[in-house]
């Protein structure tokens, strides 16, 4: 393959991978963050226990998390096709990524909020803070470094999902690796895409760690 064509193909694949990863992460956090917060708030030791809600939502989150991404994507294809008009490509993969990542994000948010000391919450309650104020000004603020580290982990996980989606025509670098490395027996191209993915993971990880450290008041 001509070098210029290869570079162009890899650049397009990189942009598609970034699009799927960043949009998937953003939307899954917009959906998963409130779910994770609600699981903490309504838990047995939460500020507003609601056992039925907690068990039902927790069960749904666990079920979706238990389904391997490729199987989930196959199951979602008919529904995604009805909604956006196609079951393959970057848009379809992004939709599947959001469904798969939202419960994962919800659990990560829940674990981050569990790290907040009960004494801090009790102090806020003693000062007359409302539940909304406790969530906004205590839970989310105290857990901010952990939440940001979790966001970095979630981003890399979603990046891995997007690469796997290449097996089903999802686009991006994963699709290039499978098309050329597996179907056309060109392992050199496959390894180039692997190297690009590894570099991308390292860059995203480093950015995530730096943002988390900058926002961690304990390190300032």
PABA-270077 format. One line per 2 residues: number of its first residue (from 1); their letters; for each residue x negated, y negated, z negated of N, C-alpha, C. Coordinates in steps of 0.1 Angstrom, whole numbers, plus 5000, padded with zeros to 4 digits. Example, Ala and Ser with C-alpha at 12.3 -4.5 7.8 and 13.67 -1.06 7.14 Angstrom:
# PABA-270077
1 = as = 4868:5057:4922:4877:5045:4922:4868:5033:4922 | 4872:5022:4929:4863:5011:4929:4871:5000:4921
//
This chain:
# PABA-270077
1 = xx = 4992:5012:5000:5000:5000:5000:4991:4988:5000 | 4995:4978:5008:4988:4965:5009:4988:4958:4995
3 = xx = 4976:4952:4991:4974:4946:4978:4984:4935:4976 | 4987:4927:4986:4996:4916:4984:5010:4921:4982
5 = xx = 5014:4931:4989:5027:4937:4987:5029:4943:4973 | 5018:4950:4968:5018:4956:4955:5019:4945:4944
7 = xx = 5012:4934:4946:5012:4924:4936:5026:4917:4935 | 5032:4915:4947:5045:4910:4948:5056:4919:4942
9 = xx = 5054:4932:4944:5064:4941:4938:5062:4942:4923 | 5050:4942:4918:5048:4942:4904:5053:4929:4897
11 = xx = 5051:4918:4904:5056:4905:4898:5071:4905:4897 | 5077:4910:4908:5092:4911:4907:5097:4921:4896
13 = xx = 5090:4932:4895:5093:4942:4885:5091:4936:4871 | 5080:4928:4869:5077:4922:4856:5088:4912:4853
15 = xx = 5093:4904:4862:5103:4894:4860:5116:4901:4856 | 5119:4912:4863:5132:4919:4860:5131:4925:4846
17 = xx = 5119:4931:4842:5118:4937:4829:5119:4926:4818 | 5113:4914:4820:5114:4903:4811:5129:4899:4810
19 = xx = 5136:4898:4821:5150:4894:4821:5158:4903:4812 | 5157:4916:4815:5164:4926:4808:5161:4926:4793
21 = xx = 5148:4925:4790:5143:4926:4776:5148:4914:4768 | 5146:4902:4774:5149:4889:4766:5164:4887:4765
23 = xx = 5171:4889:4776:5185:4887:4775:5192:4898:4766 | 5187:4910:4768:5192:4921:4759:5189:4919:4745
25 = xx = 5177:4914:4741:5174:4911:4727:5182:4899:4722 | 5184:4889:4730:5191:4877:4725:5206:4880:4722
27 = xx = 5212:4887:4732:5227:4890:4730:5229:4900:4719 | 5220:4910:4718:5221:4920:4708:5220:4914:4694
29 = xx = 5211:4904:4693:5210:4897:4680:5222:4888:4677 | 5228:4882:4687:5240:4874:4685:5251:4883:4680
31 = xx = 5251:4896:4684:5262:4905:4680:5258:4913:4668 | 5245:4917:4667:5240:4926:4656:5238:4918:4643
33 = xx = 5234:4906:4644:5231:4898:4632:5244:4897:4623 | 5255:4892:4628:5267:4892:4619:5272:4905:4614
35 = xx = 5270:4916:4623:5274:4929:4618:5265:4934:4606 | 5252:4931:4608:5243:4935:4597:5245:4927:4584
37 = xx = 5248:4914:4586:5252:4906:4574:5265:4911:4567 | 5274:4915:4576:5287:4920:4570:5285:4933:4563
39 = xx = 5276:4941:4567:5274:4954:4560:5268:4952:4547 | 5259:4941:4545:5253:4938:4532:5264:4932:4523
41 = xx = 5271:4923:4529:5281:4915:4521:5292:4924:4516 | 5296:4934:4524:5307:4943:4520:5303:4956:4513
43 = xx = 5290:4957:4511:5284:4970:4505:5288:4971:4490 | 5285:4982:4484:5289:4984:4470:5283:4973:4461
45 = xx = 5271:4968:4464:5265:4958:4456:5266:4944:4462 | 5274:4943:4472:5275:4930:4480:5283:4920:4472
47 = xx = 5282:4908:4478:5289:4896:4471:5304:4897:4474 | 5309:4905:4483:5323:4907:4485:5326:4921:4490
49 = xx = 5325:4931:4481:5327:4945:4485:5340:4948:4492 | 5339:4956:4503:5350:4960:4511:5347:4974:4516
51 = xx = 5349:4984:4507:5345:4998:4510:5350:5003:4524 | 5362:5001:4527:5368:5007:4539:5361:5001:4551
53 = xx = 5360:4987:4552:5353:4981:4563:5339:4986:4564 | 5332:4986:4553:5318:4990:4553:5316:5004:4558
55 = xx = 5325:5013:4554:5323:5027:4559:5326:5029:4573 | 5337:5022:4578:5341:5023:4592:5331:5017:4601
57 = xx = 5326:5005:4598:5316:4998:4607:5303:5005:4606 | 5299:5010:4594:5287:5017:4592:5287:5030:4600
59 = xx = 5298:5037:4601:5300:5049:4608:5298:5047:4623 | 5305:5036:4628:5304:5033:4642:5290:5030:4646
61 = xx = 5283:5022:4638:5269:5018:4640:5260:5031:4641 | 5262:5040:4632:5254:5052:4631:5257:5061:4643
63 = xx = 5269:5062:4648:5273:5070:4659:5266:5065:4672 | 5267:5052:4674:5261:5046:4687:5246:5047:4686
65 = xx = 5240:5045:4674:5225:5046:4673:5221:5060:4675 | 5229:5070:4673:5225:5084:4674:5225:5089:4689
67 = xx = 5231:5082:4698:5231:5086:4712:5219:5081:4719 | 5211:5090:4725:5199:5086:4733:5203:5076:4744
69 = xx = 5194:5067:4746:5197:5056:4755:5201:5060:4769 | 5194:5070:4775:5197:5074:4788:5211:5080:4789
71 = xx = 5214:5088:4779:5228:5094:4779:5238:5083:4777 | 5235:5074:4768:5245:5063:4766:5247:5055:4779
73 = xx = 5236:5052:4786:5237:5045:4798:5245:5052:4809 | 5244:5065:4810:5252:5073:4819:5266:5072:4815
75 = xx = 5269:5074:4802:5283:5073:4798:5289:5060:4800 | 5281:5049:4799:5287:5035:4801:5288:5031:4816
77 = xx = 5281:5038:4825:5281:5034:4839:5295:5031:4845 | 5305:5040:4843:5318:5037:4849:5324:5024:4844
79 = xx = 5323:5022:4831:5329:5010:4824:5321:4997:4828 | 5308:4998:4829:5300:4987:4833:5303:4983:4848
81 = xx = 5305:4994:4856:5308:4991:4870:5321:4984:4872 | 5331:4987:4863:5344:4981:4864:5343:4966:4859
83 = xx = 5334:4963:4850:5333:4950:4845:5325:4940:4853 | 5313:4945:4858:5304:4936:4865:5302:4940:4880
85 = xx = 5309:4951:4884:5309:4955:4898:5298:4964:4902 | 5289:4968:4894:5278:4978:4897:5274:4985:4885
87 = xx = 5270:4998:4887:5265:5006:4875:5250:5007:4875 | 5243:5001:4884:5229:5002:4885:5223:4988:4886
89 = xx = 5210:4987:4886:5203:4974:4887:5201:4967:4874 | 5195:4955:4874:5191:4948:4862:5203:4944:4854
91 = xx = 5214:4939:4860:5226:4934:4852:5232:4946:4845 | 5234:4957:4852:5240:4969:4846:5231:4974:4834
93 = xx = 5218:4974:4836:5209:4979:4826:5210:4970:4814 | 5210:4957:4816:5211:4947:4805:5223:4949:4797
95 = xx = 5235:4952:4804:5247:4954:4796:5246:4967:4788 | 5240:4977:4793:5238:4990:4785:5228:4987:4774
97 = xx = 5218:4979:4776:5208:4976:4766:5215:4969:4754 | 5224:4960:4757:5231:4953:4747:5239:4962:4738
99 = xx = 5246:4971:4744:5254:4981:4737:5245:4990:4728 | 5234:4994:4734:5225:5003:4727:5218:4996:4715
101 = xx = 5214:4984:4718:5205:4977:4708:5213:4970:4697 | 5226:4967:4699:5233:4959:4689:5234:4967:4676
103 = xx = 5237:4980:4675:5237:4987:4663:5223:4989:4657 | 5213:4990:4665:5199:4991:4661:5196:4978:4653
105 = xx = 5199:4967:4660:5197:4953:4654:5204:4952:4640 | 5217:4956:4640:5225:4955:4628:5219:4962:4616
107 = xx = 5213:4974:4619:5207:4981:4608:5194:4975:4604 | 5186:4969:4613:5174:4962:4610:5177:4950:4602
109 = xx = 5187:4943:4605:5191:4931:4598:5195:4935:4583 | 5203:4946:4583:5207:4951:4570:5195:4954:4561
111 = xx = 5185:4961:4566:5174:4964:4559:5166:4952:4554 | 5165:4942:4563:5158:4930:4560:5165:4923:4548
113 = xx = 5178:4922:4548:5186:4915:4538:5185:4923:4525 | 5184:4936:4525:5182:4944:4513:5170:4940:4505
115 = xx = 5160:4934:4512:5147:4931:4505:5149:4918:4497 | 5160:4911:4499:5162:4899:4490:5165:4903:4476
117 = xx = 5158:4897:4467:5159:4901:4452:5173:4897:4447 | 5179:4906:4440:5192:4904:4434:5193:4892:4425
119 = xx = 5182:4889:4418:5181:4878:4409:5183:4864:4416 | 5178:4863:4429:5180:4851:4437:5194:4849:4440
121 = xx = 5201:4859:4443:5216:4858:4447:5224:4855:4434 | 5220:4861:4423:5227:4859:4410:5225:4844:4406
123 = xx = 5213:4839:4408:5211:4825:4405:5219:4815:4413 | 5221:4819:4426:5229:4810:4435:5244:4811:4430
125 = xx = 5248:4823:4427:5262:4824:4422:5264:4817:4409 | 5254:4817:4400:5255:4810:4387:5256:4795:4389
127 = xx = 5250:4790:4400:5251:4775:4403:5263:4772:4411 | 5272:4782:4413:5285:4779:4420:5285:4779:4435
129 = xx = 5274:4785:4441:5274:4786:4455:5285:4795:4460 | 5291:4792:4472:5301:4800:4478:5295:4812:4485
131 = xx = 5303:4821:4489:5297:4833:4497:5290:4828:4510 | 5297:4819:4516:5291:4814:4529:5277:4807:4526
133 = xx = 5276:4800:4516:5264:4793:4512:5253:4803:4508 | 5257:4814:4501:5248:4824:4498:5242:4831:4510
135 = xx = 5251:4834:4519:5246:4840:4532:5237:4831:4539 | 5241:4819:4541:5233:4809:4550:5220:4805:4543
137 = xx = 5221:4801:4530:5210:4794:4523:5202:4803:4514 | 5206:4815:4512:5199:4825:4503:5195:4837:4511
139 = xx = 5204:4845:4515:5201:4858:4522:5193:4855:4535 | 5198:4847:4544:5191:4845:4557:5178:4838:4555
141 = xx = 5177:4829:4546:5165:4821:4544:5154:4830:4537 | 5158:4837:4527:5148:4845:4520:5143:4857:4528
143 = xx = 5152:4862:4537:5148:4873:4545:5143:4869:4559 | 5140:4856:4561:5136:4852:4574:5124:4858:4580
145 = xx = 5113:4859:4572:5101:4866:4577:5104:4880:4582 | 5111:4888:4573:5114:4902:4577:5123:4902:4589
147 = xx = 5133:4893:4590:5142:4892:4602:5134:4890:4614 | 5124:4881:4614:5116:4878:4625:5107:4889:4629
149 = xx = 5101:4896:4619:5093:4908:4623:5102:4919:4629 | 5115:4920:4624:5124:4929:4629:5128:4926:4644
151 = xx = 5129:4913:4647:5132:4908:4660:5121:4912:4670 | 5108:4912:4665:5097:4916:4674:5098:4931:4676
153 = xx = 5100:4939:4666:5102:4953:4668:5113:4956:4677 | 5125:4949:4675:5136:4952:4684:5133:4948:4699
155 = xx = 5126:4937:4701:5122:4933:4714:5114:4944:4721 | 5104:4949:4714:5096:4960:4720:5104:4973:4722
157 = xx = 5113:4976:4713:5121:4988:4715:5130:4986:4727 | 5136:4974:4729:5145:4972:4741:5136:4972:4753
159 = xx = 5124:4967:4753:5115:4968:4764:5113:4983:4768 | 5111:4991:4758:5110:5006:4761:5122:5011:4767
161 = xx = 5134:5007:4762:5147:5012:4768:5148:5008:4783 | 5144:4995:4785:5145:4990:4799:5136:4998:4809
163 = xx = 5124:5002:4804:5115:5010:4812:5122:5024:4815 | 5128:5030:4804:5135:5043:4806:5146:5042:4816
165 = xx = 5153:5030:4817:5164:5029:4826:5160:5030:4840 | 5147:5028:4843:5142:5030:4857:5146:5043:4863
167 = xx = 5147:5053:4854:5151:5067:4859:5165:5067:4865 | 5173:5057:4861:5187:5057:4866:5189:5045:4875
169 = xx = 5178:5040:4881:5180:5028:4891:5181:5015:4883 | 5175:5014:4872:5177:5002:4864:5169:4990:4868
171 = xx = 5159:4992:4877:5151:4981:4881:5139:4979:4871 | 5131:4969:4874:5120:4966:4865:5108:4975:4868
173 = xx = 5098:4973:4859:5086:4981:4860:5088:4996:4858 | 5097:5000:4850:5100:5014:4849:5105:5020:4862
175 = xx = 5113:5013:4869:5118:5018:4882:5106:5020:4892 | 5097:5010:4892:5085:5011:4901:5077:5023:4897
177 = xx = 5075:5025:4884:5067:5037:4880:5073:5050:4884 | 5086:5051:4883:5093:5064:4886:5094:5065:4902
179 = xx = 5097:5055:4909:5098:5056:4923:5085:5060:4930 | 5074:5053:4926:5062:5056:4933:5053:5067:4926
181 = xx = 5053:5067:4913:5045:5077:4906:5051:5091:4907 | 5065:5092:4906:5071:5105:4906:5076:5109:4919
183 = xx = 5084:5100:4925:5091:5104:4938:5081:5104:4950 | 5072:5094:4950:5063:5093:4962:5049:5098:4959
185 = xx = 5046:5104:4947:5033:5109:4944:5022:5099:4945 | 5024:5087:4940:5014:5077:4940:5010:5073:4925
187 = xx = 5003:5082:4919:5000:5080:4904:4993:5067:4901 | 4985:5062:4911:4978:5049:4909:4987:5038:4905
189 = xx = 4998:5037:4913:5008:5026:4911:5015:5028:4897 | 5018:5041:4894:5024:5044:4881:5015:5039:4870
191 = xx = 5002:5042:4871:4993:5038:4860:4991:5023:4859 | 4992:5016:4870:4991:5002:4870:5003:4996:4863
193 = xx = 5015:5001:4865:5027:4997:4858:5027:5000:4843 | 5021:5011:4840:5019:5015:4826:5010:5004:4819
195 = xx = 4999:5001:4826:4990:4991:4820:4997:4977:4818 | 5005:4973:4828:5012:4961:4827:5022:4961:4815
197 = xx = 5028:4972:4814:5038:4974:4803:5031:4973:4789 | 5019:4980:4788:5011:4980:4776:5007:4965:4772
199 = xx = 5002:4958:4782:4998:4944:4780:5010:4936:4776 | 5022:4938:4782:5034:4930:4779:5038:4933:4764
201 = xx = 5037:4946:4760:5041:4949:4746:5031:4942:4737 | 5018:4942:4740:5009:4935:4731:5011:4920:4730
203 = xx = 5014:4914:4741:5017:4900:4741:5030:4897:4733 | 5040:4904:4735:5053:4902:4728:5051:4904:4713
205 = xx = 5043:4915:4709:5040:4918:4695:5033:4906:4689 | 5022:4901:4696:5014:4891:4690:5022:4878:4688
207 = xx = 5031:4875:4698:5039:4863:4697:5049:4865:4685 | 5055:4876:4683:5064:4879:4672:5057:4878:4659
209 = xx = 5045:4883:4658:5037:4882:4645:5034:4868:4642 | 5030:4860:4651:5026:4846:4649:5038:4838:4645
211 = xx = 5049:4840:4651:5061:4833:4647:5065:4837:4633 | 5065:4850:4630:5069:4854:4617:5060:4848:4606
213 = xx = 5047:4848:4609:5037:4843:4599:5039:4828:4597 | 5042:4821:4608:5044:4806:4607:5056:4803:4599
215 = xx = 5067:4811:4600:5079:4809:4593:5080:4814:4579 | 5069:4821:4575:5069:4827:4562:5063:4817:4552
217 = xx = 5072:4812:4544:5067:4802:4534:5057:4807:4524 | 5057:4821:4522:5048:4827:4512:5033:4825:4517
219 = xx = 5031:4823:4530:5018:4822:4535:5013:4808:4537 | 5022:4798:4534:5019:4784:4536:5014:4778:4523
//
